[in-house]
Amino acid sequence: MDLGFARLDTDRADRTGDPEVVFGAGKTPDQVVSALSALHRAHPSRAVLATRLTDDALAACRRELPAATLDEVGRVATLGPRPVAVGRVAVVAGGTADLPVVRETAVTIEVFGAAPDLILDVGVAGLHRLLAERDRFATADVIVAIAGMEAALPSVVGGLTGVPLIAVPTSVGYGWHLEGLTAWLATLNSCAPGVLTVNVDNGFGAGVAAARIARRAAAPAPAAPPRLDGPTSP
């Protein structure tokens, strides 16, 4: 679908199971509204998502798309009904400063068909807070661990459970944290086995991956195909 400023991939849902998403950064408010509206028309039975929205784009969505659901903290907008959730994703976050990435992650998980379970403000500086929530994240289908500073949280969580874990380093910290590079290198070099990491502040990418893993993990097992060899002749 050619909008002049963008060519929307309306067949993506057929190929991948999920519709295209509007990346709001660098787009004008009118472009965000137009793209989100066009995707909604192409997928009326399924929520579509716009991320990284400016204040002006959020205001335009509120004004022009009254049916849209806005998340001011996560800077995202959705339009259309969200799918029935299959699977649970524990979103474990270090501190309140990580909330913008947490909210982007949570809304993405919902739009992509799983249920987020937010476990907030459990950074390793107060390890007792994290340990008190162990049963919640250890029984999830997948974990997204979000942290800035030195980003020790994903490694600690990875050492407490064998649940698939996606780390999201954030650009939160004192002094020379290099806009999240310090946190990203920490997650990339995690000592805990099985920790995967996305780019700095990429709650959207982590949310998509986590929802897809959770959907597969929680879905009923497919029936075994019939045997074709039959009984062995005497």
GIMO-V437291 format. One record per residue. N is the residue number from 0. RES is the residue in one letter. SS is DSSP state (2 for helix, 1 for strand, 0 for the rest). OMEGA is omega as a letter, one per 20 degrees, with the letter a starting at -180 (999 if undefined). D_CENTER is the distance of its C-alpha to the mean C-alpha in whole Angstrom. Layout:
N/RES/SS/OMEGA/D_CENTER, N/RES/SS/OMEGA/D_CENTER
This chain:
0/M/0/a/26, 1/D/1/r/27, 2/L/0/a/27, 3/G/0/r/29, 4/F/0/a/26, 5/A/0/r/24, 6/R/1/a/24, 7/L/0/a/21, 8/D/0/a/20, 9/T/0/r/21, 10/D/0/a/21, 11/R/2/a/18, 12/A/2/r/17, 13/D/2/a/20, 14/R/2/a/20, 15/T/2/a/16, 16/G/0/a/15, 17/D/0/a/13, 18/P/0/r/14, 19/E/0/a/14, 20/V/0/r/12, 21/V/1/r/14, 22/F/1/a/14, 23/G/0/a/16, 24/A/0/r/17, 25/G/0/r/21, 26/K/0/r/21, 27/T/0/r/24, 28/P/2/r/23, 29/D/2/r/25, 30/Q/2/r/23, 31/V/2/a/20, 32/V/2/a/22, 33/S/2/a/24, 34/A/2/a/21, 35/L/2/r/19, 36/S/2/a/22, 37/A/2/r/23, 38/L/2/r/19, 39/H/2/r/20, 40/R/2/r/24, 41/A/2/a/23, 42/H/0/a/20, 43/P/0/a/22, 44/S/0/a/21, 45/R/0/r/17, 46/A/0/r/15, 47/V/1/a/14, 48/L/1/r/12, 49/A/1/a/13, 50/T/1/r/11, 51/R/0/a/13, 52/L/0/r/16, 53/T/0/r/19, 54/D/2/a/21, 55/D/2/r/24, 56/A/2/r/21, 57/L/2/r/20, 58/A/2/r/23, 59/A/2/r/24, 60/C/2/r/21, 61/R/2/a/23, 62/R/2/a/26, 63/E/2/a/26, 64/L/0/a/23, 65/P/0/r/24, 66/A/0/a/22, 67/A/0/r/19, 68/T/1/a/17, 69/L/1/r/16, 70/D/1/a/14, 71/E/0/a/16, 72/V/0/a/15, 73/G/0/r/11, 74/R/0/r/13, 75/V/1/r/12, 76/A/1/r/14, 77/T/1/r/14, 78/L/1/a/17, 79/G/0/a/18, 80/P/0/r/18, 81/R/0/a/14, 82/P/0/r/15, 83/V/0/a/16, 84/A/0/r/14, 85/V/0/a/14, 86/G/0/a/13, 87/R/1/r/12, 88/V/1/r/9, 89/A/1/r/11, 90/V/1/a/9, 91/V/1/a/12, 92/A/1/a/13, 93/G/0/a/16, 94/G/0/a/17, 95/T/2/r/18, 96/A/2/r/17, 97/D/2/a/14, 98/L/2/r/13, 99/P/2/r/12, 100/V/2/r/9, 101/V/2/a/8, 102/R/2/r/9, 103/E/2/r/7, 104/T/2/a/4, 105/A/2/a/6, 106/V/2/r/7, 107/T/2/r/4, 108/I/2/r/5, 109/E/2/a/8, 110/V/2/a/9, 111/F/0/r/8, 112/G/0/r/10, 113/A/0/a/10, 114/A/1/r/10, 115/P/1/r/9, 116/D/1/a/12, 117/L/1/r/12, 118/I/1/a/14, 119/L/0/r/15, 120/D/0/r/18, 121/V/0/r/19, 122/G/0/a/19, 123/V/2/r/22, 124/A/2/r/25, 125/G/2/a/25, 126/L/2/r/25, 127/H/2/a/26, 128/R/2/r/23, 129/L/2/a/21, 130/L/2/r/23, 131/A/0/a/24, 132/E/0/a/20, 133/R/2/a/21, 134/D/2/a/21, 135/R/2/a/18, 136/F/2/a/16, 137/A/2/r/18, 138/T/0/r/18, 139/A/0/r/15, 140/D/0/r/14, 141/V/1/a/11, 142/I/1/r/10, 143/V/1/a/8, 144/A/1/a/11, 145/I/1/a/11, 146/A/1/r/14, 147/G/0/a/17, 148/M/0/r/21, 149/E/0/r/21, 150/A/0/r/18, 151/A/0/a/20, 152/L/2/a/17, 153/P/2/r/16, 154/S/2/r/19, 155/V/2/r/20, 156/V/2/r/18, 157/G/2/r/18, 158/G/2/a/22, 159/L/2/a/22, 160/T/0/r/20, 161/G/0/r/20, 162/V/0/r/16, 163/P/0/a/14, 164/L/1/r/12, 165/I/1/r/10, 166/A/1/r/11, 167/V/1/r/10, 168/P/1/r/13, 169/T/0/a/14, 170/S/0/a/17, 171/V/0/r/19, 172/G/0/r/22, 173/Y/0/r/26, 174/G/0/a/28, 175/W/0/r/27, 176/H/0/r/24, 177/L/2/r/24, 178/E/2/r/21, 179/G/2/a/18, 180/L/2/r/20, 181/T/2/a/22, 182/A/2/a/18, 183/W/2/r/17, 184/L/2/r/20, 185/A/2/r/20, 186/T/2/r/17, 187/L/2/a/18, 188/N/0/a/22, 189/S/0/r/21, 190/C/0/r/24, 191/A/0/a/22, 192/P/0/r/21, 193/G/0/r/18, 194/V/1/r/16, 195/L/1/a/14, 196/T/1/r/12, 197/V/0/a/11, 198/N/0/a/12, 199/V/0/r/13, 200/D/0/a/11, 201/N/0/r/8, 202/G/2/r/5, 203/F/2/a/4, 204/G/2/r/6, 205/A/2/a/4, 206/G/2/r/1, 207/V/2/a/5, 208/A/2/a/7, 209/A/2/a/6, 210/A/2/r/7, 211/R/2/r/10, 212/I/2/a/11, 213/A/2/r/11, 214/R/2/r/13, 215/R/2/a/15, 216/A/2/a/16, 217/A/2/a/17, 218/A/0/r/19, 219/P/0/r/22, 220/A/0/r/24, 221/P/0/r/26, 222/A/0/r/30, 223/A/0/r/32, 224/P/0/r/33, 225/P/0/r/37, 226/R/0/a/40, 227/L/0/a/42, 228/D/0/r/44, 229/G/0/a/46, 230/P/0/r/49, 231/T/0/r/51, 232/S/0/r/54, 233/P/0/999/57
